[in-house]
Amino acid sequence: MPFLLRRTKDEVLSDLPEKIIQDRHCNLSHLQLKLYDKFSSSNVKEEISTIVKADESEPSTSQPKATRHVFQALQYLLKLCSHPLLVIGESPPDYIVEHLKEIGMGTGDELHELHHSPKLVALQEILQECGIGSEISSPDASAAVGQHRVLIFAQHKAFLDIIEKDLFQSHMRSVTYLRLDGSVQTDKRFEIVKTFNSDPTIDVLLLTTHVGGLGLNLTSADTLVFMEHDWNPMKDLQAMDRAHRLGQRKVVNVHRLIMRGTLEEKVMSLQRFKVSVANAVINSENASLKTMNTDQLLDLFTSTPASRKASVLPSSSSATEEESNKGKPGRKGLKSILSGLDELWDQSQYADEYDMNQFLAKLNG
């Protein structure tokens, strides 16, 4: 294995508070389950299989046709796991309207009810556990308010719109929040972060993982909720480090909301696999000479056969090399320096030449 050095916060920052990751599994709502089963029982799988086989039979130089179709299908399922409105939309196509009628659903405000998205219900419970959005009716409840501040991460900006409209504005109006996503102008993003960190009365910061997952210091928050998850585990881990970093004084609690029995569970399984592979390749054992056996270590000091052959070449080769180095900057100067190394003085010559007593005697004489 090569020498790889990686210093983690656990090794360097011994006084950093603990980070606790909790997975909360939710069951699909009735509407989500119907739409999920409808999609799974459709001919999408057969279409994808047919296109993939056709791509395999074609030359590799051509652009695969199945790539876009496959990722569209995966994206559909992941959006459906978050909220039905992400796939239905405010103006759903006719086939969606017909299917909603078959299961006794309309396309109006009924789709904005919380029970259609168990993730929103779970988010509401987490916020209330943190003392956010709950009615202050007792001394215990008033004491809990302000103790925790929350970062809510999502992959899609449209999901943040739903959280803001269907949860905060409809059911938790006392929640104070800011928002940071791609719709915010670049020159205003730092002000939002600065305001959130300096104002403890702001309970929640809504972020997309793409915009708020890197380069920000959000240590004023101690609770993170991941509504959606990335295929790349490092993006989610980097987002967690916005709060779990130098300057954090509280234990950081991370809640990951996962829909049970869906594609999201497979995404999280892939995340765990990728992280385990990275930890196996880059670990403390590869940062030491102990990973090399004696033969490998001694081989570093052994010249290769090619270097031995080069030493017995005729002297004309040096002239050829000098000719080849003409016009190349730095090569001639380097060669002259190396050739003059044998003419360097020893220690006694330096002592005689730069003797202070002799220097003063010459001045007086």
C-alpha positions as CSV (number, residue, x, y, z in Angstrom):
1,M,0.0,0.0,0.0
2,P,1.2,3.6,-0.6
3,F,1.9,6.0,2.2
4,L,-1.3,7.9,2.8
5,L,-1.7,10.4,5.7
6,R,-5.0,11.6,6.9
7,R,-5.7,13.4,10.1
8,T,-9.2,13.3,11.4
9,K,-10.8,15.7,13.9
10,D,-10.9,12.9,16.4
11,E,-7.1,12.7,16.4
12,V,-6.3,16.4,16.3
13,L,-9.2,18.0,18.2
14,S,-9.4,15.9,21.4
15,D,-11.7,18.4,23.1
16,L,-14.3,18.5,20.2
17,P,-17.7,17.4,21.4
18,E,-19.2,14.2,20.3
19,K,-21.2,13.8,17.0
20,I,-24.2,11.4,17.3
21,I,-25.8,10.1,14.1
22,Q,-29.3,8.7,14.4
23,D,-31.3,7.1,11.6
24,R,-35.0,7.6,11.8
25,H,-37.0,5.2,9.6
26,C,-40.4,6.2,8.3
27,N,-43.1,4.2,6.6
28,L,-44.5,5.4,3.3
29,S,-47.8,7.1,3.4
30,H,-50.8,5.6,1.7
31,L,-50.4,8.0,-1.3
32,Q,-46.7,7.4,-1.5
33,L,-47.1,3.6,-1.3
34,K,-49.7,3.7,-4.1
35,L,-47.5,5.8,-6.4
36,Y,-44.4,3.7,-5.6
37,D,-46.2,0.4,-6.3
38,K,-47.7,1.9,-9.5
39,F,-44.2,2.9,-10.7
40,S,-42.7,-0.4,-9.8
41,S,-45.4,-2.4,-11.5
42,S,-45.2,-0.3,-14.7
43,N,-43.1,-1.3,-17.8
44,V,-40.3,1.0,-16.8
45,K,-38.0,-1.8,-15.7
46,E,-38.6,-3.6,-19.0
47,E,-37.9,-0.5,-21.0
48,I,-34.7,0.2,-19.1
49,S,-33.5,-3.4,-19.5
50,T,-34.2,-3.3,-23.2
51,I,-32.3,0.0,-23.7
52,V,-29.4,-1.2,-21.6
53,K,-29.0,-4.4,-23.6
54,A,-29.2,-2.4,-26.8
55,D,-26.4,-0.1,-25.5
56,E,-24.2,-3.1,-24.7
57,S,-24.6,-4.4,-28.2
58,E,-23.6,-1.1,-29.8
59,P,-20.0,0.2,-30.1
60,S,-18.6,1.8,-26.9
61,T,-17.9,5.1,-28.8
62,S,-21.6,5.9,-29.0
63,Q,-23.3,7.7,-26.1
64,P,-25.4,5.3,-23.9
65,K,-29.1,5.9,-24.3
66,A,-30.1,4.3,-21.1
67,T,-28.1,6.6,-18.8
68,R,-30.6,9.5,-18.8
69,H,-33.6,7.2,-18.6
70,V,-32.2,5.2,-15.6
71,F,-31.4,8.3,-13.6
72,Q,-34.7,9.9,-14.3
73,A,-36.4,6.8,-12.9
74,L,-34.1,6.8,-9.8
75,Q,-34.7,10.5,-9.3
76,Y,-38.5,10.0,-9.5
77,L,-38.4,7.4,-6.8
78,L,-36.2,9.5,-4.5
79,K,-38.4,12.5,-4.9
80,L,-41.5,10.4,-4.2
81,C,-39.8,9.2,-0.9
82,S,-39.5,12.9,0.1
83,H,-43.0,14.1,-0.8
84,P,-45.6,13.2,-3.4
85,L,-45.9,16.8,-4.6
86,L,-42.3,16.6,-5.9
87,V,-43.4,14.1,-8.5
88,I,-47.0,15.2,-8.9
89,G,-46.4,18.9,-9.1
90,E,-48.9,21.7,-8.8
91,S,-50.1,21.0,-12.3
92,P,-49.9,17.2,-12.7
93,P,-50.2,15.5,-16.0
94,D,-53.4,13.7,-17.0
95,Y,-52.2,10.2,-16.2
96,I,-51.3,11.3,-12.6
97,V,-54.7,12.9,-12.2
98,E,-56.4,9.7,-13.4
99,H,-54.4,7.6,-11.0
100,L,-55.2,10.0,-8.1
101,K,-58.9,9.6,-8.9
102,E,-58.5,5.8,-8.9
103,I,-57.2,5.9,-5.3
104,G,-59.7,8.6,-4.2
105,M,-57.4,11.6,-4.1
106,G,-57.7,15.0,-5.5
107,T,-55.1,17.5,-6.7
108,G,-56.0,20.5,-4.5
109,D,-54.9,21.6,-1.1
110,E,-55.4,18.0,0.2
111,L,-52.0,17.1,-1.1
112,H,-50.4,19.6,1.2
113,E,-51.5,17.8,4.4
114,L,-48.7,16.6,6.6
115,H,-49.7,12.9,6.7
116,H,-48.9,12.5,3.0
117,S,-45.2,13.0,3.9
118,P,-44.1,11.1,7.0
119,K,-40.8,13.0,6.8
120,L,-42.5,16.2,7.6
121,V,-44.2,14.6,10.5
122,A,-40.9,13.3,11.8
123,L,-39.3,16.7,11.3
124,Q,-42.1,18.3,13.3
125,E,-41.4,15.8,16.1
126,I,-37.7,16.5,16.1
127,L,-38.2,20.3,16.3
128,Q,-40.7,19.9,19.1
129,E,-38.2,17.7,21.0
130,C,-35.7,20.5,20.6
131,G,-38.2,22.9,22.1
132,I,-38.8,24.6,18.7
133,G,-42.3,25.4,17.6
134,S,-44.0,24.0,20.7
135,E,-46.5,26.0,22.7
136,I,-45.0,27.5,25.8
137,S,-47.5,26.4,28.5
138,S,-45.2,25.3,31.3
139,P,-41.9,26.4,32.9
140,D,-40.2,23.3,31.5
141,A,-41.2,24.1,28.0
142,S,-40.0,27.7,28.3
143,A,-36.7,26.5,29.6
144,A,-36.3,24.2,26.6
145,V,-36.8,27.0,24.1
146,G,-33.5,28.4,22.8
147,Q,-31.4,25.5,23.9
148,H,-31.1,23.9,20.5
149,R,-30.8,25.4,17.0
150,V,-31.3,23.3,13.9
151,L,-29.9,23.0,10.4
152,I,-32.3,21.3,7.9
153,F,-30.6,19.9,4.7
154,A,-32.4,18.8,1.6
155,Q,-31.2,17.9,-1.9
156,H,-34.0,19.8,-3.8
157,K,-35.0,23.4,-3.4
158,A,-38.6,22.4,-4.1
159,F,-38.6,20.3,-0.9
160,L,-37.5,23.3,1.1
161,D,-40.4,25.2,-0.4
162,I,-42.8,22.5,0.9
163,I,-41.2,22.5,4.3
164,E,-41.5,26.2,4.5
165,K,-45.1,26.4,3.3
166,D,-46.7,23.2,4.6
167,L,-45.0,22.9,7.9
168,F,-43.7,26.3,9.2
169,Q,-46.3,28.6,7.7
170,S,-49.2,26.2,8.4
171,H,-48.5,24.3,11.6
172,M,-45.4,25.9,13.3
173,R,-45.8,29.6,12.8
174,S,-43.8,30.4,15.9
175,V,-40.6,29.0,14.3
176,T,-38.2,31.7,13.2
177,Y,-36.0,30.6,10.3
178,L,-33.6,31.7,7.5
179,R,-33.0,30.0,4.1
180,L,-29.9,29.4,2.1
181,D,-30.1,27.7,-1.3
182,G,-29.4,28.4,-5.0
183,S,-32.0,31.1,-5.3
184,V,-30.1,33.3,-2.8
185,Q,-27.7,35.7,-4.5
186,T,-24.0,34.9,-3.9
187,D,-23.2,38.2,-2.3
188,K,-26.0,37.8,0.2
189,R,-25.2,34.2,1.4
190,F,-22.5,35.3,3.9
191,E,-24.9,37.8,5.5
192,I,-27.4,35.0,6.1
193,V,-24.8,32.8,7.7
194,K,-23.5,35.8,9.8
195,T,-27.1,36.6,10.9
196,F,-27.9,33.1,11.9
197,N,-24.7,32.7,13.9
198,S,-25.1,36.0,15.7
199,D,-28.9,35.9,16.4
200,P,-29.9,33.2,18.9
201,T,-33.6,33.9,18.4
202,I,-33.4,32.3,14.9
203,D,-34.4,28.6,15.4
204,V,-33.8,27.0,12.0
205,L,-31.7,27.4,8.9
206,L,-33.0,25.7,5.8
207,L,-30.2,24.7,3.4
208,T,-29.6,22.6,0.3
209,T,-26.6,20.3,0.6
210,H,-25.1,21.6,-2.6
211,V,-25.0,25.3,-1.4
212,G,-24.7,24.9,2.3
213,G,-22.7,21.8,2.6
214,L,-19.2,23.2,2.1
215,G,-17.1,26.1,3.4
216,L,-19.5,27.4,6.1
217,N,-19.1,27.8,9.8
218,L,-22.4,27.1,11.5
219,T,-21.3,26.1,15.0
220,S,-24.2,28.0,16.5
221,A,-26.4,25.0,15.6
222,D,-26.1,21.7,17.4
223,T,-28.9,19.7,15.7
224,L,-28.9,18.6,12.0
225,V,-31.7,17.0,10.1
226,F,-31.1,15.4,6.7
227,M,-34.4,15.2,4.8
228,E,-32.7,13.8,1.7
229,H,-29.4,12.0,1.1
230,D,-26.7,12.2,-1.5
231,W,-25.2,9.2,-3.4
232,N,-21.8,10.5,-2.4
233,P,-21.4,10.0,1.4
234,M,-18.7,12.6,1.6
235,K,-21.1,15.4,0.6
236,D,-23.3,14.5,3.6
237,L,-20.4,14.2,5.9
238,Q,-19.1,17.6,4.8
239,A,-22.5,19.0,5.5
240,M,-22.4,17.6,9.0
241,D,-19.1,19.3,9.6
242,R,-20.6,22.7,9.1
243,A,-21.7,22.4,12.8
244,H,-19.3,19.7,14.1
245,R,-16.1,21.7,13.8
246,L,-13.7,23.8,15.7
247,G,-15.6,26.2,17.9
248,Q,-18.5,23.8,18.7
249,R,-19.2,23.5,22.4
250,K,-22.2,21.2,22.4
251,V,-22.8,17.6,21.4
252,V,-24.0,17.6,17.8
253,N,-27.0,15.4,17.0
254,V,-27.6,14.4,13.4
255,H,-31.0,12.9,12.4
256,R,-31.2,11.2,9.0
257,L,-34.8,10.5,7.9
258,I,-35.0,7.4,5.7
259,M,-38.1,5.8,4.1
260,R,-38.3,2.1,5.0
261,G,-38.2,-0.5,2.2
262,T,-37.5,2.1,-0.6
263,L,-34.6,3.2,-2.8
264,E,-33.4,5.4,0.1
265,E,-32.4,2.4,2.1
266,K,-30.3,1.2,-0.8
267,V,-28.7,4.6,-1.2
268,M,-27.7,4.6,2.5
269,S,-26.3,1.1,2.1
270,L,-24.1,2.3,-0.7
271,Q,-23.0,5.2,1.4
272,R,-21.9,2.8,4.2
273,F,-20.1,0.7,1.6
274,K,-18.2,3.6,0.2
275,V,-17.2,4.9,3.6
276,S,-15.9,1.5,4.7
277,V,-13.8,1.2,1.5
278,A,-12.3,4.6,2.1
279,N,-11.5,3.8,5.7
280,A,-9.9,0.5,4.6
281,V,-7.7,2.2,2.0
282,I,-6.8,5.3,4.0
283,N,-6.0,4.4,7.6
284,S,-3.3,4.9,10.2
285,E,-1.5,1.7,9.2
286,N,-0.6,3.1,5.8
287,A,1.0,6.2,7.3
288,S,4.0,4.2,8.7
289,L,7.1,2.4,7.5
290,K,5.8,-0.6,9.4
291,T,3.6,-1.5,6.5
292,M,6.7,-2.3,4.5
293,N,8.6,-5.5,5.0
294,T,12.4,-5.6,5.3
295,D,13.0,-6.6,1.6
296,Q,10.9,-3.7,0.4
297,L,12.7,-1.2,2.7
298,L,16.2,-2.4,1.6
299,D,15.1,-2.3,-2.0
300,L,14.8,1.5,-1.7
301,F,18.6,1.7,-1.3
302,T,19.4,-0.7,-4.2
303,S,20.3,0.6,-7.6
304,T,18.5,-0.7,-10.6
305,P,20.2,-2.6,-13.5
306,A,19.5,0.4,-15.7
307,S,21.5,2.7,-13.5
308,R,24.5,0.2,-13.6
309,K,24.5,0.2,-17.4
310,A,24.4,3.9,-17.5
311,S,27.6,4.1,-15.5
312,V,29.7,2.2,-18.0
313,L,28.6,4.2,-21.1
314,P,31.4,5.8,-23.1
315,S,32.4,9.3,-22.2
316,S,31.0,10.6,-25.5
317,S,27.6,10.1,-24.0
318,S,28.2,13.1,-21.8
319,A,28.9,15.3,-24.8
320,T,25.7,14.0,-26.4
321,E,23.8,14.8,-23.2
322,E,25.3,18.3,-23.2
323,E,24.2,18.9,-26.7
324,S,20.7,17.7,-25.9
325,N,20.5,20.0,-23.0
326,K,21.2,23.1,-25.1
327,G,18.3,25.5,-25.2
328,K,16.7,23.9,-22.1
329,P,16.4,26.4,-19.2
330,G,18.0,25.4,-16.0
331,R,19.6,22.1,-17.2
332,K,23.1,23.6,-17.9
333,G,23.2,25.5,-14.6
334,L,22.2,22.5,-12.6
335,K,24.9,20.4,-14.3
336,S,27.6,22.9,-13.6
337,I,26.6,23.0,-9.9
338,L,26.6,19.2,-9.6
339,S,30.0,19.0,-11.4
340,G,31.5,21.4,-8.9
341,L,30.5,19.5,-5.8
342,D,33.8,17.6,-5.7
343,E,35.7,20.9,-5.4
344,L,34.0,22.1,-2.2
345,W,36.3,22.8,0.8
346,D,36.5,20.7,3.9
347,Q,35.9,22.1,7.4
348,S,39.5,23.0,8.1
349,Q,39.9,25.1,5.0
350,Y,36.8,27.1,5.9
351,A,38.2,27.5,9.5
352,D,41.5,28.9,8.2
353,E,40.0,31.2,5.6
354,Y,37.4,32.7,7.9
355,D,39.5,32.9,11.1
356,M,38.6,36.0,13.0
357,N,42.1,36.4,14.6
358,Q,43.8,36.3,11.3
359,F,41.3,38.8,9.9
360,L,42.0,41.3,12.7
361,A,45.8,40.8,12.4
362,K,45.6,41.7,8.7
363,L,43.7,44.9,9.6
364,N,46.3,45.9,12.2
365,G,49.2,45.1,10.0
